Amino acid sequence: MKKPDFEKIKERQEKLSSGWVRVGMSTCGIAAGADRIYGFLGEHLKKNRLDINLRKCGCLGACYAEPLVEVEVEGMPRVLYGNVNEEMALRIIKEHIIGGRILDSGVYHLRTSEPLK
């Protein structure tokens, strides 16, 4: 990795301290593997030294798309990802949280700060 790349990653990580990730842990979420995804995310957030608050929550309203993972990081819209497996969870960390890019698949809801018209 080149030094400028390292500096960009470091700068991005500093901005993440106000972000969070939450995993829907209702009955349907747990049945679909949300507890496994929660553990996986926790392990990889720690491994990447990301100061992101990992949370559990109840129903996120899309039982058909469990496990559901909602992500909010500074400077980006809040995103709800569905049908999250370990591969997608790793992509959420590397591409969305670290890279600052919303994934091109698995997005079930995008919330911006502007009200809908």
N, CA, C and O atoms as a Tinker XYZ file with bonds, in Angstrom:
   468  protein
     1  N      0.840000   -1.170000    0.000000    73     2
     2  CA     0.000000    0.000000    0.000000    64     1     3
     3  C      0.893000    1.244000    0.000000    63     2     4     5
     4  O      1.856000    1.338000    0.761000    81     3
     5  N      0.553000    2.178000   -0.859000    73     3     6
     6  CA     1.311000    3.425000   -0.929000    64     5     7
     7  C      0.943000    4.320000    0.253000    63     6     8     9
     8  O     -0.148000    4.223000    0.814000    81     7
     9  N      1.886000    5.195000    0.615000    73     7    10
    10  CA     1.661000    6.094000    1.746000    64     9    11
    11  C      0.417000    6.965000    1.559000    63    10    12    13
    12  O     -0.337000    7.125000    2.519000    81    11
    13  N      0.156000    7.545000    0.360000    73    11    14
    14  CA    -1.074000    8.344000    0.215000    64    13    15
    15  C     -2.336000    7.523000    0.472000    63    14    16    17
    16  O     -3.298000    8.040000    1.041000    81    15
    17  N     -2.351000    6.246000    0.062000    73    15    18
    18  CA    -3.497000    5.387000    0.321000    64    17    19
    19  C     -3.681000    5.196000    1.816000    63    18    20    21
    20  O     -4.803000    5.253000    2.320000    81    19
    21  N     -2.588000    4.969000    2.523000    73    19    22
    22  CA    -2.638000    4.786000    3.963000    64    21    23
    23  C     -3.183000    6.038000    4.633000    63    22    24    25
    24  O     -3.987000    5.943000    5.561000    81    23
    25  N     -2.760000    7.198000    4.180000    73    23    26
    26  CA    -3.234000    8.462000    4.759000    64    25    27
    27  C     -4.738000    8.640000    4.545000    63    26    28    29
    28  O     -5.438000    9.116000    5.439000    81    27
    29  N     -5.241000    8.257000    3.356000    73    27    30
    30  CA    -6.680000    8.359000    3.081000    64    29    31
    31  C     -7.472000    7.448000    4.009000    63    30    32    33
    32  O     -8.509000    7.846000    4.540000    81    31
    33  N     -6.989000    6.238000    4.203000    73    31    34
    34  CA    -7.664000    5.285000    5.081000    64    33    35
    35  C     -7.655000    5.796000    6.516000    63    34    36    37
    36  O     -8.669000    5.720000    7.211000    81    35
    37  N     -6.520000    6.313000    6.960000    73    35    38
    38  CA    -6.408000    6.836000    8.321000    64    37    39
    39  C     -7.368000    8.005000    8.524000    63    38    40    41
    40  O     -8.033000    8.098000    9.555000    81    39
    41  N     -7.436000    8.895000    7.536000    73    39    42
    42  CA    -8.333000   10.051000    7.611000    64    41    43
    43  C     -9.787000    9.586000    7.671000    63    42    44    45
    44  O    -10.585000   10.126000    8.437000    81    43
    45  N    -10.123000    8.595000    6.870000    73    43    46
    46  CA   -11.488000    8.053000    6.854000    64    45    47
    47  C    -11.841000    7.424000    8.210000    63    46    48    49
    48  O    -12.950000    7.610000    8.710000    81    47
    49  N    -10.908000    6.687000    8.798000    73    47    50
    50  CA   -11.155000    6.042000   10.080000    64    49    51
    51  C    -11.403000    7.063000   11.178000    63    50    52    53
    52  O    -12.209000    6.822000   12.076000    81    51
    53  N    -10.719000    8.201000   11.116000    73    51    54
    54  CA   -10.911000    9.248000   12.122000    64    53    55
    55  C    -12.322000    9.830000   12.049000    63    54    56    57
    56  O    -12.871000   10.243000   13.070000    81    55
    57  N    -12.915000    9.866000   10.853000    73    55    58
    58  CA   -14.260000   10.401000   10.683000    64    57    59
    59  C    -15.334000    9.422000   11.156000    63    58    60    61
    60  O    -16.482000    9.818000   11.358000    81    59
    61  N    -14.982000    8.171000   11.333000    73    59    62
    62  CA   -15.970000    7.140000   11.625000    64    61    63
    63  C    -16.389000    7.062000   13.077000    63    62    64    65
    64  O    -17.299000    6.303000   13.410000    81    63
    65  N    -15.761000    7.817000   13.944000    73    63    66
    66  CA   -16.057000    7.670000   15.370000    64    65    67
    67  C    -17.510000    7.969000   15.709000    63    66    68    69
    68  O    -17.994000    7.546000   16.759000    81    67
    69  N    -18.211000    8.685000   14.850000    73    67    70
    70  CA   -19.613000    8.987000   15.139000    64    69    71
    71  C    -20.567000    8.011000   14.448000    63    70    72    73
    72  O    -21.783000    8.190000   14.513000    81    71
    73  N    -20.039000    6.999000   13.800000    73    71    74
    74  CA   -20.889000    6.080000   13.062000    64    73    75
    75  C    -21.343000    4.891000   13.882000    63    74    76    77
    76  O    -20.847000    4.635000   14.979000    81    75
    77  N    -22.311000    4.163000   13.313000    73    75    78
    78  CA   -22.796000    2.956000   13.957000    64    77    79
    79  C    -23.284000    1.947000   12.929000    63    78    80    81
    80  O    -23.597000    2.278000   11.785000    81    79
    81  N    -23.333000    0.713000   13.381000    73    79    82
    82  CA   -23.896000   -0.389000   12.603000    64    81    83
    83  C    -24.855000   -1.098000   13.539000    63    82    84    85
    84  O    -24.511000   -1.377000   14.687000    81    83
    85  N    -26.053000   -1.393000   13.062000    73    83    86
    86  CA   -26.963000   -2.155000   13.910000    64    85    87
    87  C    -27.526000   -3.339000   13.133000    63    86    88    89
    88  O    -27.785000   -3.271000   11.932000    81    87
    89  N    -27.700000   -4.418000   13.872000    73    87    90
    90  CA   -28.161000   -5.671000   13.292000    64    89    91
    91  C    -29.529000   -5.989000   13.889000    63    90    92    93
    92  O    -29.698000   -5.975000   15.108000    81    91
    93  N    -30.505000   -6.277000   13.024000    73    91    94
    94  CA   -31.840000   -6.645000   13.476000    64    93    95
    95  C    -31.813000   -8.010000   14.142000    63    94    96    97
    96  O    -31.523000   -9.019000   13.498000    81    95
    97  N    -32.120000   -8.037000   15.444000    73    95    98
    98  CA   -32.044000   -9.272000   16.220000    64    97    99
    99  C    -33.417000   -9.711000   16.720000    63    98   100   101
   100  O    -33.534000  -10.257000   17.816000    81    99
   101  N    -34.459000   -9.474000   15.917000    73    99   102
   102  CA   -35.775000   -9.989000   16.277000    64   101   103
   103  C    -35.775000  -11.499000   16.015000    63   102   104   105
   104  O    -34.783000  -12.048000   15.534000    81   103
   105  N    -36.866000  -12.152000   16.326000    73   103   106
   106  CA   -36.932000  -13.609000   16.167000    64   105   107
   107  C    -36.608000  -14.034000   14.742000    63   106   108   109
   108  O    -35.853000  -14.983000   14.531000    81   107
   109  N    -37.173000  -13.337000   13.770000    73   107   110
   110  CA   -36.920000  -13.714000   12.376000    64   109   111
   111  C    -35.463000  -13.466000   11.996000    63   110   112   113
   112  O    -34.882000  -14.237000   11.232000    81   111
   113  N    -34.875000  -12.405000   12.518000    73   111   114
   114  CA   -33.463000  -12.122000   12.247000    64   113   115
   115  C    -32.554000  -13.188000   12.818000    63   114   116   117
   116  O    -31.637000  -13.660000   12.146000    81   115
   117  N    -32.807000  -13.566000   14.056000    73   115   118
   118  CA   -31.991000  -14.598000   14.698000    64   117   119
   119  C    -32.137000  -15.921000   13.959000    63   118   120   121
   120  O    -31.152000  -16.630000   13.750000    81   119
   121  N    -33.369000  -16.257000   13.560000    73   119   122
   122  CA   -33.598000  -17.495000   12.816000    64   121   123
   123  C    -32.851000  -17.507000   11.483000    63   122   124   125
   124  O    -32.468000  -18.568000   10.990000    81   123
   125  N    -32.646000  -16.325000   10.904000    73   123   126
   126  CA   -31.955000  -16.220000    9.615000    64   125   127
   127  C    -30.439000  -16.085000    9.766000    63   126   128   129
   128  O    -29.724000  -16.033000    8.766000    81   127
   129  N    -29.941000  -16.028000   11.010000    73   127   130
   130  CA   -28.498000  -15.973000   11.219000    64   129   131
   131  C    -27.947000  -14.633000   11.645000    63   130   132   133
   132  O    -26.739000  -14.412000   11.559000    81   131
   133  N    -28.807000  -13.721000   12.108000    73   131   134
   134  CA   -28.347000  -12.388000   12.495000    64   133   135
   135  C    -27.342000  -12.431000   13.642000    63   134   136   137
   136  O    -26.435000  -11.600000   13.699000    81   135
   137  N    -27.490000  -13.386000   14.550000    73   135   138
   138  CA   -26.533000  -13.472000   15.657000    64   137   139
   139  C    -25.135000  -13.805000   15.150000    63   138   140   141
   140  O    -24.147000  -13.294000   15.676000    81   139
   141  N    -25.047000  -14.652000   14.138000    73   139   142
   142  CA   -23.752000  -14.989000   13.531000    64   141   143
   143  C    -23.157000  -13.753000   12.830000    63   142   144   145
   144  O    -21.960000  -13.487000   12.939000    81   143
   145  N    -24.005000  -13.005000   12.112000    73   143   146
   146  CA   -23.545000  -11.805000   11.410000    64   145   147
   147  C    -23.095000  -10.745000   12.415000    63   146   148   149
   148  O    -22.094000  -10.064000   12.191000    81   147
   149  N    -23.824000  -10.603000   13.515000    73   147   150
   150  CA   -23.445000   -9.654000   14.562000    64   149   151
   151  C    -22.047000   -9.990000   15.095000    63   150   152   153
   152  O    -21.204000   -9.101000   15.214000    81   151
   153  N    -21.801000  -11.236000   15.409000    73   151   154
   154  CA   -20.485000  -11.658000   15.900000    64   153   155
   155  C    -19.394000  -11.431000   14.870000    63   154   156   157
   156  O    -18.300000  -10.975000   15.202000    81   155
   157  N    -19.697000  -11.749000   13.615000    73   155   158
   158  CA   -18.742000  -11.561000   12.526000    64   157   159
   159  C    -18.386000  -10.087000   12.365000    63   158   160   161
   160  O    -17.212000   -9.738000   12.244000    81   159
   161  N    -19.407000   -9.217000   12.364000    73   159   162
   162  CA   -19.159000   -7.781000   12.243000    64   161   163
   163  C    -18.307000   -7.275000   13.405000    63   162   164   165
   164  O    -17.362000   -6.515000   13.196000    81   163
   165  N    -18.635000   -7.690000   14.618000    73   163   166
   166  CA   -17.876000   -7.264000   15.792000    64   165   167
   167  C    -16.410000   -7.647000   15.682000    63   166   168   169
   168  O    -15.523000   -6.845000   15.975000    81   167
   169  N    -16.166000   -8.870000   15.260000    73   167   170
   170  CA   -14.794000   -9.355000   15.104000    64   169   171
   171  C    -14.029000   -8.538000   14.065000    63   170   172   173
   172  O    -12.874000   -8.174000   14.287000    81   171
   173  N    -14.670000   -8.252000   12.936000    73   171   174
   174  CA   -13.970000   -7.553000   11.854000    64   173   175
   175  C    -13.882000   -6.043000   12.064000    63   174   176   177
   176  O    -12.944000   -5.410000   11.580000    81   175
   177  N    -14.835000   -5.461000   12.771000    73   175   178
   178  CA   -14.697000   -4.044000   13.130000    64   177   179
   179  C    -13.507000   -3.868000   14.067000    63   178   180   181
   180  O    -12.728000   -2.925000   13.925000    81   179
   181  N    -13.376000   -4.771000   15.012000    73   179   182
   182  CA   -12.251000   -4.727000   15.955000    64   181   183
   183  C    -10.932000   -4.987000   15.225000    63   182   184   185
   184  O     -9.945000   -4.287000   15.451000    81   183
   185  N    -10.919000   -5.986000   14.357000    73   183   186
   186  CA    -9.717000   -6.343000   13.596000    64   185   187
   187  C     -9.216000   -5.161000   12.758000    63   186   188   189
   188  O     -8.009000   -4.969000   12.607000    81   187
   189  N    -10.146000   -4.378000   12.221000    73   187   190
   190  CA    -9.788000   -3.216000   11.402000    64   189   191
   191  C     -9.631000   -1.942000   12.222000    63   190   192   193
   192  O     -9.423000   -0.861000   11.671000    81   191
   193  N     -9.732000   -2.077000   13.551000    73   191   194
   194  CA    -9.571000   -0.954000   14.484000    64   193   195
   195  C    -10.506000    0.211000   14.157000    63   194   196   197
   196  O    -10.101000    1.374000   14.166000    81   195
   197  N    -11.755000   -0.123000   13.871000    73   195   198
   198  CA   -12.747000    0.890000   13.534000    64   197   199
   199  C    -13.551000    1.244000   14.780000    63   198   200   201
   200  O    -14.063000    0.366000   15.475000    81   199
   201  N    -13.651000    2.517000   15.047000    73   199   202
   202  CA   -14.379000    3.003000   16.211000    64   201   203
   203  C    -15.844000    3.202000   15.833000    63   202   204   205
   204  O    -16.369000    4.315000   15.864000    81   203
   205  N    -16.482000    2.099000   15.479000    73   203   206
   206  CA   -17.888000    2.106000   15.076000    64   205   207
   207  C    -18.680000    1.405000   16.164000    63   206   208   209
   208  O    -18.291000    0.334000   16.630000    81   207
   209  N    -19.783000    2.002000   16.566000    73   207   210
   210  CA   -20.630000    1.416000   17.595000    64   209   211
   211  C    -21.487000    0.317000   16.966000    63   210   212   213
   212  O    -22.330000    0.604000   16.116000    81   211
   213  N    -21.284000   -0.927000   17.369000    73   211   214
   214  CA   -22.070000   -2.052000   16.884000    64   213   215
   215  C    -23.228000   -2.266000   17.848000    63   214   216   217
   216  O    -23.021000   -2.423000   19.052000    81   215
   217  N    -24.448000   -2.273000   17.316000    73   215   218
   218  CA   -25.646000   -2.363000   18.152000    64   217   219
   219  C    -26.551000   -3.502000   17.694000    63   218   220   221
   220  O    -26.522000   -3.929000   16.540000    81   219
   221  N    -27.346000   -3.971000   18.631000    73   219   222
   222  CA   -28.430000   -4.894000   18.324000    64   221   223
   223  C    -29.715000   -4.092000   18.385000    63   222   224   225
   224  O    -29.833000   -3.158000   19.179000    81   223
   225  N    -30.683000   -4.454000   17.545000    73   223   226
   226  CA   -31.982000   -3.802000   17.623000    64   225   227
   227  C    -33.069000   -4.829000   17.327000    63   226   228   229
   228  O    -32.774000   -5.970000   16.971000    81   227
   229  N    -34.297000   -4.429000   17.471000    73   227   230
   230  CA   -35.421000   -5.305000   17.188000    64   229   231
   231  C    -35.736000   -5.310000   15.709000    63   230   232   233
   232  O    -34.844000   -5.194000   14.868000    81   231
   233  N    -36.984000   -5.441000   15.410000    73   231   234
   234  CA   -37.459000   -5.568000   14.032000    64   233   235
   235  C    -37.153000   -4.300000   13.229000    63   234   236   237
   236  O    -37.410000   -3.182000   13.675000    81   235
   237  N    -36.601000   -4.510000   12.041000    73   235   238
   238  CA   -36.348000   -3.392000   11.131000    64   237   239
   239  C    -37.380000   -3.341000   10.006000    63   238   240   241
   240  O    -37.283000   -2.510000    9.104000    81   239
   241  N    -38.377000   -4.241000   10.067000    73   239   242
   242  CA   -39.531000   -4.147000    9.182000    64   241   243
   243  C    -39.463000   -4.865000    7.855000    63   242   244   245
   244  O    -40.349000   -4.678000    7.021000    81   243
   245  N    -38.468000   -5.664000    7.625000    73   243   246
   246  CA   -38.370000   -6.380000    6.345000    64   245   247
   247  C    -37.965000   -7.830000    6.607000    63   246   248   249
   248  O    -36.883000   -8.268000    6.216000    81   247
   249  N    -38.846000   -8.555000    7.267000    73   247   250
   250  CA   -38.538000   -9.929000    7.696000    64   249   251
   251  C    -38.102000  -10.823000    6.543000    63   250   252   253
   252  O    -37.289000  -11.728000    6.731000    81   251
   253  N    -38.633000  -10.577000    5.362000    73   251   254
   254  CA   -38.295000  -11.384000    4.190000    64   253   255
   255  C    -36.839000  -11.216000    3.764000    63   254   256   257
   256  O    -36.327000  -12.020000    2.985000    81   255
   257  N    -36.169000  -10.182000    4.265000    73   255   258
   258  CA   -34.800000   -9.880000    3.828000    64   257   259
   259  C    -33.773000  -10.062000    4.942000    63   258   260   261
   260  O    -32.655000   -9.557000    4.843000    81   259
   261  N    -34.148000  -10.783000    6.004000    73   259   262
   262  CA   -33.210000  -11.009000    7.110000    64   261   263
   263  C    -32.040000  -11.869000    6.655000    63   262   264   265
   264  O    -32.186000  -12.671000    5.733000    81   263
   265  N    -30.893000  -11.716000    7.282000    73   263   266
   266  CA   -30.483000  -10.747000    8.288000    64   265   267
   267  C    -30.349000   -9.335000    7.699000    63   266   268   269
   268  O    -29.868000   -9.146000    6.582000    81   267
   269  N    -30.790000   -8.362000    8.486000    73   267   270
   270  CA   -30.741000   -6.951000    8.101000    64   269   271
   271  C    -29.652000   -6.233000    8.883000    63   270   272   273
   272  O    -29.497000   -6.436000   10.087000    81   271
   273  N    -28.901000   -5.391000    8.182000    73   271   274
   274  CA   -27.835000   -4.604000    8.791000    64   273   275
   275  C    -27.999000   -3.167000    8.329000    63   274   276   277
   276  O    -28.026000   -2.893000    7.129000    81   275
   277  N    -28.110000   -2.248000    9.283000    73   275   278
   278  CA   -28.239000   -0.827000    8.969000    64   277   279
   279  C    -26.933000   -0.132000    9.322000    63   278   280   281
   280  O    -26.349000   -0.381000   10.377000    81   279
   281  N    -26.482000    0.743000    8.430000    73   279   282
   282  CA   -25.190000    1.402000    8.593000    64   281   283
   283  C    -25.361000    2.909000    8.490000    63   282   284   285
   284  O    -26.004000    3.418000    7.573000    81   283
   285  N    -24.769000    3.616000    9.456000    73   283   286
   286  CA   -24.723000    5.077000    9.382000    64   285   287
   287  C    -23.319000    5.537000    9.715000    63   286   288   289
   288  O    -22.814000    5.303000   10.813000    81   287
   289  N    -22.697000    6.197000    8.749000    73   287   290
   290  CA   -21.387000    6.802000    8.969000    64   289   291
   291  C    -21.444000    8.243000    8.487000    63   290   292   293
   292  O    -22.219000    8.587000    7.595000    81   291
   293  N    -20.629000    9.058000    9.081000    73   291   294
   294  CA   -20.620000   10.495000    8.793000    64   293   295
   295  C    -20.422000   10.761000    7.300000    63   294   296   297
   296  O    -19.572000   10.156000    6.646000    81   295
   297  N    -21.229000   11.679000    6.788000    73   295   298
   298  CA   -21.088000   12.105000    5.407000    64   297   299
   299  C    -21.764000   11.202000    4.392000    63   298   300   301
   300  O    -21.615000   11.413000    3.188000    81   299
   301  N    -22.504000   10.199000    4.849000    73   299   302
   302  CA   -23.176000    9.276000    3.937000    64   301   303
   303  C    -24.620000    9.080000    4.395000    63   302   304   305
   304  O    -24.934000    9.274000    5.569000    81   303
   305  N    -25.495000    8.697000    3.468000    73   303   306
   306  CA   -26.862000    8.392000    3.903000    64   305   307
   307  C    -26.893000    7.102000    4.725000    63   306   308   309
   308  O    -26.002000    6.260000    4.606000    81   307
   309  N    -27.904000    6.959000    5.542000    73   307   310
   310  CA   -28.108000    5.722000    6.298000    64   309   311
   311  C    -28.600000    4.662000    5.315000    63   310   312   313
   312  O    -29.492000    4.921000    4.507000    81   311
   313  N    -28.012000    3.469000    5.391000    73   311   314
   314  CA   -28.331000    2.406000    4.439000    64   313   315
   315  C    -28.759000    1.152000    5.191000    63   314   316   317
   316  O    -28.133000    0.756000    6.174000    81   315
   317  N    -29.834000    0.536000    4.715000    73   315   318
   318  CA   -30.285000   -0.745000    5.239000    64   317   319
   319  C    -29.962000   -1.811000    4.202000    63   318   320   321
   320  O    -30.466000   -1.774000    3.080000    81   319
   321  N    -29.115000   -2.763000    4.588000    73   319   322
   322  CA   -28.754000   -3.884000    3.727000    64   321   323
   323  C    -29.534000   -5.116000    4.160000    63   322   324   325
   324  O    -29.744000   -5.345000    5.351000    81   323
   325  N    -29.961000   -5.908000    3.180000    73   323   326
   326  CA   -30.702000   -7.119000    3.484000    64   325   327
   327  C    -30.034000   -8.363000    2.950000    63   326   328   329
   328  O    -29.159000   -8.306000    2.086000    81   327
   329  N    -30.472000   -9.505000    3.493000    73   327   330
   330  CA   -29.913000  -10.808000    3.130000    64   329   331
   331  C    -28.397000  -10.820000    3.317000    63   330   332   333
   332  O    -27.658000  -11.321000    2.470000    81   331
   333  N    -27.952000  -10.267000    4.427000    73   331   334
   334  CA   -26.518000  -10.119000    4.685000    64   333   335
   335  C    -25.927000  -11.444000    5.157000    63   334   336   337
   336  O    -26.367000  -12.022000    6.151000    81   335
   337  N    -24.923000  -11.907000    4.422000    73   335   338
   338  CA   -24.146000  -13.071000    4.836000    64   337   339
   339  C    -22.747000  -12.578000    5.207000    63   338   340   341
   340  O    -22.492000  -11.374000    5.183000    81   339
   341  N    -21.849000  -13.485000    5.547000    73   339   342
   342  CA   -20.516000  -13.057000    5.981000    64   341   343
   343  C    -19.752000  -12.343000    4.875000    63   342   344   345
   344  O    -19.033000  -11.380000    5.142000    81   343
   345  N    -19.897000  -12.802000    3.641000    73   343   346
   346  CA   -19.216000  -12.144000    2.516000    64   345   347
   347  C    -19.694000  -10.701000    2.363000    63   346   348   349
   348  O    -18.890000   -9.785000    2.192000    81   347
   349  N    -21.017000  -10.513000    2.426000    73   347   350
   350  CA   -21.552000   -9.156000    2.305000    64   349   351
   351  C    -21.174000   -8.302000    3.511000    63   350   352   353
   352  O    -20.889000   -7.114000    3.358000    81   351
   353  N    -21.168000   -8.884000    4.698000    73   351   354
   354  CA   -20.782000   -8.140000    5.902000    64   353   355
   355  C    -19.351000   -7.608000    5.766000    63   354   356   357
   356  O    -19.063000   -6.475000    6.153000    81   355
   357  N    -18.469000   -8.429000    5.217000    73   355   358
   358  CA   -17.084000   -7.989000    5.012000    64   357   359
   359  C    -17.028000   -6.874000    3.973000    63   358   360   361
   360  O    -16.259000   -5.925000    4.123000    81   359
   361  N    -17.836000   -6.982000    2.923000    73   359   362
   362  CA   -17.909000   -5.918000    1.915000    64   361   363
   363  C    -18.452000   -4.630000    2.522000    63   362   364   365
   364  O    -17.992000   -3.542000    2.174000    81   363
   365  N    -19.428000   -4.740000    3.428000    73   363   366
   366  CA   -19.978000   -3.547000    4.092000    64   365   367
   367  C    -18.866000   -2.835000    4.856000    63   366   368   369
   368  O    -18.763000   -1.610000    4.809000    81   367
   369  N    -18.039000   -3.599000    5.557000    73   367   370
   370  CA   -16.937000   -2.986000    6.309000    64   369   371
   371  C    -15.918000   -2.363000    5.366000    63   370   372   373
   372  O    -15.557000   -1.196000    5.519000    81   371
   373  N    -15.456000   -3.133000    4.398000    73   371   374
   374  CA   -14.361000   -2.652000    3.538000    64   373   375
   375  C    -14.796000   -1.591000    2.539000    63   374   376   377
   376  O    -14.101000   -0.591000    2.360000    81   375
   377  N    -15.930000   -1.794000    1.890000    73   375   378
   378  CA   -16.343000   -0.871000    0.836000    64   377   379
   379  C    -17.168000    0.305000    1.361000    63   378   380   381
   380  O    -16.923000    1.453000    0.990000    81   379
   381  N    -18.140000    0.019000    2.220000    73   379   382
   382  CA   -19.020000    1.091000    2.701000    64   381   383
   383  C    -18.365000    1.886000    3.825000    63   382   384   385
   384  O    -18.206000    3.102000    3.720000    81   383
   385  N    -17.985000    1.197000    4.901000    73   383   386
   386  CA   -17.482000    1.915000    6.077000    64   385   387
   387  C    -16.090000    2.492000    5.817000    63   386   388   389
   388  O    -15.868000    3.684000    6.028000    81   387
   389  N    -15.167000    1.673000    5.369000    73   387   390
   390  CA   -13.798000    2.163000    5.142000    64   389   391
   391  C    -13.690000    2.925000    3.824000    63   390   392   393
   392  O    -13.098000    4.003000    3.771000    81   391
   393  N    -14.264000    2.360000    2.759000    73   391   394
   394  CA   -14.116000    2.946000    1.427000    64   393   395
   395  C    -15.049000    4.095000    1.121000    63   394   396   397
   396  O    -14.796000    4.860000    0.190000    81   395
   397  N    -16.136000    4.238000    1.889000    73   395   398
   398  CA   -17.058000    5.350000    1.659000    64   397   399
   399  C    -17.938000    5.189000    0.437000    63   398   400   401
   400  O    -18.404000    6.179000   -0.126000    81   399
   401  N    -18.174000    3.939000    0.013000    73   399   402
   402  CA   -19.016000    3.682000   -1.156000    64   401   403
   403  C    -20.146000    2.726000   -0.764000    63   402   404   405
   404  O    -19.909000    1.696000   -0.134000    81   403
   405  N    -21.356000    3.075000   -1.140000    73   403   406
   406  CA   -22.497000    2.198000   -0.896000    64   405   407
   407  C    -22.382000    1.007000   -1.832000    63   406   408   409
   408  O    -22.043000    1.160000   -3.005000    81   407
   409  N    -22.666000   -0.178000   -1.309000    73   407   410
   410  CA   -22.568000   -1.386000   -2.127000    64   409   411
   411  C    -23.538000   -1.319000   -3.301000    63   410   412   413
   412  O    -24.568000   -0.648000   -3.234000    81   411
   413  N    -23.198000   -2.017000   -4.365000    73   411   414
   414  CA   -24.044000   -2.024000   -5.554000    64   413   415
   415  C    -25.140000   -3.082000   -5.494000    63   414   416   417
   416  O    -25.915000   -3.217000   -6.440000    81   415
   417  N    -25.216000   -3.832000   -4.402000    73   415   418
   418  CA   -26.269000   -4.834000   -4.252000    64   417   419
   419  C    -26.656000   -4.952000   -2.779000    63   418   420   421
   420  O    -25.888000   -4.595000   -1.886000    81   419
   421  N    -27.856000   -5.459000   -2.551000    73   419   422
   422  CA   -28.302000   -5.712000   -1.189000    64   421   423
   423  C    -28.896000   -4.521000   -0.464000    63   422   424   425
   424  O    -29.246000   -4.638000    0.711000    81   423
   425  N    -29.023000   -3.379000   -1.123000    73   423   426
   426  CA   -29.579000   -2.187000   -0.477000    64   425   427
   427  C    -31.101000   -2.288000   -0.489000    63   426   428   429
   428  O    -31.707000   -2.419000   -1.553000    81   427
   429  N    -31.718000   -2.228000    0.685000    73   427   430
   430  CA   -33.172000   -2.279000    0.799000    64   429   431
   431  C    -33.768000   -0.922000    1.109000    63   430   432   433
   432  O    -34.941000   -0.685000    0.819000    81   431
   433  N    -32.992000   -0.034000    1.686000    73   431   434
   434  CA   -33.496000    1.304000    1.986000    64   433   435
   435  C    -32.317000    2.259000    2.127000    63   434   436   437
   436  O    -31.285000    1.913000    2.703000    81   435
   437  N    -32.486000    3.444000    1.601000    73   435   438
   438  CA   -31.484000    4.505000    1.691000    64   437   439
   439  C    -32.163000    5.706000    2.304000    63   438   440   441
   440  O    -33.161000    6.188000    1.767000    81   439
   441  N    -31.647000    6.205000    3.418000    73   439   442
   442  CA   -32.262000    7.362000    4.072000    64   441   443
   443  C    -31.286000    8.526000    4.043000    63   442   444   445
   444  O    -30.185000    8.454000    4.589000    81   443
   445  N    -31.711000    9.594000    3.397000    73   443   446
   446  CA   -30.909000   10.807000    3.385000    64   445   447
   447  C    -31.456000   11.743000    4.465000    63   446   448   449
   448  O    -32.511000   11.486000    5.045000    81   447
   449  N    -30.742000   12.809000    4.721000    73   447   450
   450  CA   -31.195000   13.748000    5.743000    64   449   451
   451  C    -32.310000   14.639000    5.228000    63   450   452   453
   452  O    -32.966000   15.329000    6.009000    81   451
   453  N    -32.532000   14.632000    3.924000    73   451   454
   454  CA   -33.591000   15.479000    3.355000    64   453   455
   455  C    -34.926000   14.738000    3.400000    63   454   456   457
   456  O    -34.974000   13.539000    3.127000    81   455
   457  N    -36.017000   15.442000    3.745000    73   455   458
   458  CA   -37.329000   14.792000    3.780000    64   457   459
   459  C    -37.777000   14.403000    2.378000    63   458   460   461
   460  O    -37.414000   15.055000    1.399000    81   459
   461  N    -38.574000   13.327000    2.287000    73   459   462
   462  CA   -39.118000   12.906000    1.004000    64   461   463
   463  C    -40.179000   13.899000    0.549000    63   462   464   465
   464  O    -40.886000   14.476000    1.375000    81   463
   465  N    -40.291000   14.098000   -0.742000    73   463   466
   466  CA   -41.285000   15.039000   -1.295000    64   465   467
   467  C    -42.376000   14.288000   -1.987000    63   466   468
   468  O    -43.305000   14.896000   -2.517000    81   467
